[in-house]
Amino acid sequence: MILSVFLGIDIGTTAIKLGVIQESKLLYSSDLPLQTYGDDRIKYQDGNELLAILQAGILAMPLNVRREITKLSFSTAMHSLMPDDGRRQIFLWSDLQAAETIDRFKQTKLATHFYEISGTPIHAMSPFAKVLYFQEENLYPAETHWYGIKELVMDYFTGKPVIDYATASATGMFDLRKQEWNGEILDYLGLKKEQLATLADTSQKFTMLKEIRELFDFSENIQVIVGASDGTLAAYASYYSTGRSASLTIGTSAAVRQITNTIHLDRKKQNFCYYLKKELLVCGAPSNNGGIVLAWAANHLAENPATFYEALPDLLKETEIGANGLRFYPFLNGERAPYWSNEIKGGFQDLTLQHTRMDMIRSVIEGVLLNIRQLVELVAKKEALSVSGGFFQTPVLGQLAANIFGTTCYYAQQNEPIYGLYYLLEQPNRMLEEDQETFFPDPLKNAAYKHLAQDYFI
């Protein structure tokens, strides 16, 4: 029996990650930084540059490793949109050009209706919002084809600009129940289905272009599998390696996710619900404000930014729950769930002359986690959480999260989308992690935070 050698390619908004896996063991990995262009409003990547970086990264892999690869698949960032006008300008989820347009659309009855069809929150991040804005402003010809990162790389490797159901279900134009582009939404946008990519299930296989296969010296038998989106795959990686359906990732931003087989939507708070594979969905809620807010605190509030995280254990011991009555609204980057507002602002509340630098830092951390607590309550109330991301590499923050959420948190090592891809497509024997770092909530501290959370953001 020939063992599969799997190459996972994870294209995020800051880097491309390559991982070669065989029998659940990582044989090779590399990180390739990506550049984002624009300003406070416009955020895009250069598709030509992205492909050049990806090509160079694969060619940098040892030749003997490349020749052994039997399967190749992709995880790509959600909510990207690329007008197919030859420039290959990819607008990212963080692009806010559609903010005013989507705020007006939110006031219509169609907003809730379209949300319930697609499972995608009504927000400027979505390709639906971006297309709506571009159409209103007449910035592109009416017959323009609209693609994204997944279609770009599939076209490069196979000659077919295909999109998978998982990535499509985050566009705001996909019917979550029927697994097809929704005619009503496309009619509203003035689009035809032919202007969007061909849809494929996440495990569908394709043939690699001969010239691309020869460029990389891949095997003649290599398979290209379309894959899924980074958020759904991160959730699946955590689920597959821990057995727990609920997960929380805090990196630069944050997201609480739940693996489920049932569509769950909340009209008011607008959690997302995206396809992953047949009879499996990922529901959840994202925040713009995770580690990026702590990085801001380290740079502007800490005595020594270089030792900010090392100093946190002592700081939390020497300060009180609630930071002496000081509150911090962590919306420095606008906010998605549960507010879905680009205009919401952050800042300190009830700041007095008696508050210290240490009180301010504690309130920043508490504000971030109390905001995420709202998402935990929405998506995974009273459930144990698999937690991952750079935030939890500081154990004291993992313990603080458990105290604030009132739930046990298990640090998950294999949470990367590449592992999610591997588990999804290869279904290896499940080796559940048993010696994970575990954070149990302190009942007394949780009671104090539960009381604090009642009116923290009022």
C-alpha atoms as one frame of an Amber mdcrd trajectory, in Angstrom:
protein
   0.000   0.000   0.000   1.390   3.398  -1.010   1.042   5.879   1.853  -0.406
   9.237   0.968   1.933  12.240   1.182  -0.193  15.333   1.622   0.746  18.953
   0.825  -1.525  21.465   2.517  -1.375  25.093   1.392  -2.937  27.602   3.793
  -3.299  31.087   2.308  -4.210  33.600   5.001  -4.198  37.372   5.070  -0.646
  37.683   6.408   1.152  34.569   5.165   1.090  31.404   3.085   1.857  28.298
   5.125   3.002  25.048   3.524   2.839  21.731   5.333   3.723  18.236   4.086
   2.107  15.512   6.202   2.358  11.723   6.098   0.656   9.451   8.635  -0.206
  12.524  10.779   3.462  13.535  10.982   4.662  16.890   9.671   7.560  16.217
   7.295   8.132  19.762   6.066   6.743  23.237   6.727   7.424  26.838   5.792
   5.858  30.271   6.280   5.852  32.797   3.445   4.852  36.371   4.429   2.283
  38.223   2.317   2.017  41.969   1.849  -1.299  43.800   2.256  -1.726  47.101
   0.425  -4.106  50.045   0.753  -5.049  52.358   3.596  -7.456  52.512   6.553
 -10.376  51.842   4.206  -9.005  49.798   1.317  -7.226  46.497   1.986  -6.032
  44.257  -0.825  -3.363  41.797  -1.888  -1.686  41.506  -5.275  -2.739  38.185
  -6.802   0.288  38.057  -9.100   2.565  38.582  -6.116   0.704  35.920  -4.130
   1.180  33.341  -6.891   4.854  34.250  -7.288   5.452  33.805  -3.550   3.574
  30.502  -3.539   5.519  29.236  -6.564   8.851  30.199  -4.994   7.856  28.565
  -1.710   7.025  25.253  -3.369  10.216  25.321  -5.434  12.177  25.903  -2.198
  10.959  22.564  -0.849  13.481  19.706  -1.116  13.097  17.957  -4.464  12.806
  14.509  -2.894   9.851  15.749  -0.792   8.094  17.298  -3.798   8.389  14.106
  -5.817   6.704  12.067  -3.074   3.585  14.282  -2.798   0.419  12.468  -3.865
  -2.248  14.998  -2.837  -2.361  18.791  -2.733  -5.140  20.908  -1.246  -5.918
  24.465  -0.143  -7.155  26.365   2.851  -7.901  29.985   1.967  -8.990  33.057
   3.897 -12.708  33.806   3.846 -14.453  36.841   2.352 -11.911  37.668  -0.388
 -13.113  39.207  -3.651 -11.145  39.616  -6.884 -12.668  41.358  -9.919 -11.417
  39.393 -12.917 -10.182  42.453 -14.806  -6.582  41.338 -15.331  -5.136  43.241
 -12.359  -5.659  40.420  -9.857  -6.423  42.825  -7.032  -7.811  40.753  -4.130
  -9.898  42.725  -1.637  -9.687  41.161   1.829 -12.228  40.697   4.632 -10.775
  43.784   6.325 -11.556  46.020   3.318 -14.153  48.597   4.414 -15.101  50.253
   1.134 -18.617  48.821   1.430 -19.220  50.036   5.009 -21.689  52.821   4.229
 -23.417  50.815   1.523 -23.984  47.825   3.789 -25.156  50.030   6.666 -27.928
  51.300   4.398 -28.753  47.781   3.249 -29.060  46.640   6.885 -32.104  48.885
   7.244 -34.030  46.897   4.624 -36.112  43.750   5.188 -33.906  41.908   2.713
 -30.931  42.067   5.090 -32.321  39.481   7.513 -33.745  37.430   4.641 -30.399
  37.196   2.851 -28.616  36.398   6.138 -30.974  33.475   6.736 -30.393  32.155
   3.206 -26.611  32.388   3.291 -25.570  32.118   6.951 -23.186  35.034   6.315
 -23.554  38.085   8.585 -24.480  41.343   6.869 -21.197  43.240   7.119 -18.698
  45.083   4.922 -16.341  42.077   5.139 -18.477  39.917   2.832 -18.110  39.661
  -0.949 -21.861  40.343  -1.152 -21.298  43.762   0.433 -18.270  44.489  -1.742
 -20.057  43.581  -4.980 -23.054  45.675  -3.913 -20.778  48.670  -3.358 -18.865
  48.200  -6.609 -22.120  47.842  -8.552 -23.596  50.992  -6.996 -20.465  52.968
  -7.814 -20.131  51.483 -11.324 -16.469  50.752 -10.659 -16.350  47.648 -12.862
 -18.130  46.611 -16.084 -21.498  44.898 -15.582 -20.221  41.637 -17.108 -17.227
  41.344 -14.710 -16.518  37.895 -13.276 -16.048  37.863  -9.484 -13.573  35.450
  -7.941 -11.390  35.206  -4.830  -8.210  33.611  -3.497  -9.515  30.037  -3.868
 -10.461  30.561  -7.499  -7.093  32.213  -8.191  -5.026  29.264  -6.946  -7.334
  26.633  -8.432  -7.032  28.337 -11.810  -3.238  28.418 -11.432  -2.953  24.697
 -10.659  -5.831  23.253 -12.708  -6.870  25.897 -15.241 -10.324  26.022 -13.623
 -11.355  28.922 -11.338 -13.341  26.725  -8.937 -14.605  27.597  -5.442 -15.510
  25.097  -2.733 -18.810  25.115  -0.840 -17.158  26.160   2.452 -15.484  29.249
   1.015 -18.553  30.049  -1.089 -20.797  29.891   1.973 -18.875  32.839   3.449
 -19.548  35.072   0.423 -23.129  35.984   1.336 -24.289  34.792  -2.116 -24.502
  31.033  -1.465 -27.620  29.126  -0.434 -26.533  27.205   2.651 -29.353  24.673
   2.391 -29.298  24.007  -1.357 -25.489  24.341  -1.791 -25.751  26.553  -4.841
 -25.480  30.229  -5.757 -28.730  31.863  -4.696 -30.690  33.315  -7.605 -32.577
  35.857  -5.499 -29.393  37.346  -4.052 -27.667  37.415  -7.439 -30.694  39.107
  -9.007 -30.517  41.803  -6.345 -26.839  42.359  -7.211 -27.511  42.308 -10.941
 -25.312  39.220 -11.430 -25.674  36.004 -13.386 -24.427  32.696 -12.011 -21.934
  32.558 -14.888 -20.156  35.594 -13.387 -19.207  33.543 -10.319 -16.982  30.494
 -10.083 -18.057  26.896 -10.567 -18.945  25.312  -7.213 -17.418  22.087  -5.889
 -17.704  20.092  -2.686 -14.690  20.409  -0.385 -13.316  16.942  -1.206 -13.680
  17.155  -4.993 -10.574  16.149  -6.962  -9.097  17.855 -10.023  -6.264  17.175
 -12.462  -3.199  19.390 -12.262  -2.082  21.216 -15.403   0.798  19.367 -17.062
   3.033  22.452 -17.219   2.518  23.163 -13.508   3.172  19.540 -12.549   6.398
  19.560 -14.538   7.460  22.932 -13.112   7.392  21.518  -9.582   8.511  18.009
 -10.550   5.393  16.537  -8.987   4.308  12.952  -9.633   2.128  12.260 -12.681
  -0.469  10.829 -10.286  -0.756  13.865  -8.007  -4.317  14.910  -7.158  -5.529
  18.469  -6.559  -8.367  18.714  -4.027 -10.233  22.000  -3.751 -10.295  22.087
   0.079 -12.140  24.580   2.291 -11.820  27.887   4.173  -9.350  28.646   6.942
 -11.932  29.295   9.665 -13.893  26.099   9.108 -10.694  24.064   8.885  -9.248
  25.512  12.100 -12.444  24.458  13.875 -12.287  20.978  12.338  -8.619  20.536
  13.275  -9.424  21.270  16.894 -12.485  19.012  16.833 -10.676  16.091  15.195
  -7.690  16.215  17.538  -9.591  16.789  20.794 -13.094  15.403  20.291 -14.594
  18.695  21.490 -16.974  20.459  19.143 -16.520  24.001  20.552 -13.326  25.967
  20.038 -11.915  29.432  20.589  -8.978  30.888  18.692  -7.400  34.166  19.778
  -4.668  35.408  17.516  -4.640  38.919  16.099  -8.440  38.640  15.973 -10.635
  36.011  17.631 -13.397  33.549  16.820 -15.582  31.114  18.726 -16.676  28.173
  16.569 -18.935  25.165  16.949 -18.911  22.030  14.797 -22.534  21.016  14.244
 -24.884  19.232  11.865 -27.681  21.750  12.375 -28.046  25.239  10.933 -28.238
  27.709  13.815 -28.782  31.396  13.065 -29.533  34.348  15.333 -31.262  37.232
  13.551 -30.214  39.826  16.110 -26.605  38.877  16.876 -25.903  37.271  13.486
 -23.568  34.422  14.213 -22.132  32.865  11.062 -22.941  29.366   9.836 -20.762
  27.907   7.074 -20.631  24.603   5.202 -17.683  22.271   5.815 -18.668  18.922
   4.345 -21.796  16.847   3.860 -23.910  17.041   7.035 -21.270  19.104   8.850
 -21.327  22.861   9.465 -19.281  25.370  11.418 -21.294  27.984  13.283 -19.622
  30.764  15.222 -18.922  34.392  15.856 -15.797  36.467  15.081 -14.220  39.433
  16.865 -11.828  41.944  15.321 -10.208  42.546  18.692  -7.988  39.818  20.096
  -4.222  39.878  20.377  -4.050  43.085  18.339  -5.448  44.962  21.358  -2.893
  43.420  23.721  -0.146  44.370  21.264  -1.465  47.952  21.407  -1.365  47.832
  25.226   2.171  46.445  25.176   3.370  49.259  22.914   1.542  52.147  24.585
   0.910  51.218  28.213   3.681  48.851  29.308   6.901  50.127  30.867   8.815
  47.673  28.692   6.991  46.320  25.625   9.631  43.599  25.181   8.733  41.981
  28.523   4.984  42.682  28.469   3.825  39.054  28.423   6.444  37.859  30.924
   5.260  40.529  33.360   1.564  39.595  33.169   1.553  36.918  35.924   2.850
  39.413  38.506   0.583  42.170  37.202  -2.532  40.027  37.538  -1.527  38.963
  41.052  -1.015  42.564  42.144  -4.254  43.965  40.716  -7.874  43.233  41.518
 -10.680  41.710  39.492 -12.447  44.585  37.797  -9.310  46.782  37.764 -10.554
  49.017  40.606 -13.728  49.912  38.732 -11.955  50.706  35.466 -13.494  49.302
  32.296 -12.045  49.049  28.831 -14.042  48.775  25.625 -11.719  46.819  23.314
 -13.222  47.980  20.008 -10.019  49.541  18.679 -10.522  47.853  15.318 -14.287
  48.316  14.969 -16.163  45.107  15.774 -17.913  42.233  14.157 -20.004  39.993
  16.449 -22.128  40.821  18.307 -22.234  44.504  17.224 -21.383  44.310  13.497
 -20.300  47.935  13.383 -17.328  49.616  11.764 -18.095  52.807  13.689 -17.969
  51.433  17.237 -14.966  52.787  19.161 -12.875  51.613  22.083 -11.627  53.365
  25.182 -11.449  53.468  28.961 -14.597  54.012  31.023 -14.656  55.497  34.546
 -10.967  56.397  34.459  -9.862  58.477  37.473  -6.684  59.927  38.949  -6.544
  56.946  41.300  -6.046  54.403  38.525  -2.539  53.148  37.781  -0.791  51.889
  34.676  -1.281  48.351  36.015  -5.025  48.929  36.447  -5.189  50.119  32.854
  -3.394  47.051  31.500  -5.576  44.705  33.535  -8.712  46.438  32.283  -7.531
  46.037  28.675  -7.104  42.283  29.122 -10.406  41.940  30.951 -12.204  44.021
  28.333 -10.936  41.784  25.508 -12.002  38.593  27.297 -15.355  39.929  28.523
 -16.139  40.899  24.936 -15.220  37.392  23.749 -17.322  35.998  26.625 -20.365
  37.351  24.786 -19.412  35.230  21.777 -18.873  32.144  23.938 -22.354  32.656
  25.414 -23.790  32.953  21.905 -22.049  29.972  20.322 -20.949  27.520  23.031
 -22.646  28.363  26.315 -21.619  26.077  29.210 -19.406  23.959  26.949 -15.769
  23.059  27.427 -13.584  24.863  24.908 -10.557  23.838  22.911  -8.489  27.011
  22.861  -5.664  27.948  20.513  -3.709  30.853  19.123  -0.805  32.978  20.328
  -2.872  34.473  23.156  -2.926  31.150  25.008   0.814  30.636  24.825   0.869
  32.809  27.961  -0.651  30.334  30.489  -1.893  33.014  32.876  -4.119  34.334
  30.083  -5.544  30.855  29.565  -6.428  30.681  33.241  -7.962  34.158  33.157
 -10.068  33.144  30.138 -11.367  30.073  32.011 -12.257  32.237  35.015 -14.093
  34.805  32.900 -15.951  32.300  30.693 -16.719  29.919  33.565 -15.741  26.912
  31.486 -12.806  24.516  31.254 -10.371  25.454  28.501  -8.074  22.899  26.867
  -5.074  24.192  24.955  -5.131  22.575  21.497  -1.799  22.188  19.743  -2.935
  21.051  16.292  -5.347  23.833  15.441  -3.819  24.961  12.162  -6.030  24.928
   9.043  -3.463  22.676   7.333  -4.167  19.963   9.911  -7.883  20.566   9.410
  -7.373  19.970   5.688  -5.426  16.799   6.356  -8.012  15.420   8.779 -10.900
  16.360   6.492  -9.470  14.700   3.392  -7.428  11.831   4.833  -9.504  10.903
   7.919  -6.528   9.333   9.752  -6.965   7.317  12.940  -7.965   9.763  15.647
  -5.275  10.136  18.286  -7.002  12.312  20.857  -4.588  14.495  22.793  -4.594
  13.405  26.431  -1.899  15.517  28.060  -3.169  18.930  27.025  -2.600  21.935
  29.214  -5.930  22.460  30.943  -7.353  25.560  32.617 -10.156  25.010  35.138
 -12.317  27.960  36.187 -11.998  29.185  39.778 -15.614  29.289  41.093 -15.135
  32.406  43.219 -13.370  34.356  40.485 -15.910  33.233  37.914 -18.735  34.464
  40.162 -17.044  37.876  40.358 -16.639  38.048  36.575 -20.203  36.866  36.003
 -21.411  39.790  38.117 -19.057  42.183  36.323 -20.197  40.968  32.883 -23.863
  41.754  33.527 -23.522  45.439  32.649 -19.894  45.746  31.525 -20.721  47.024
  28.026 -23.880  48.975  28.878
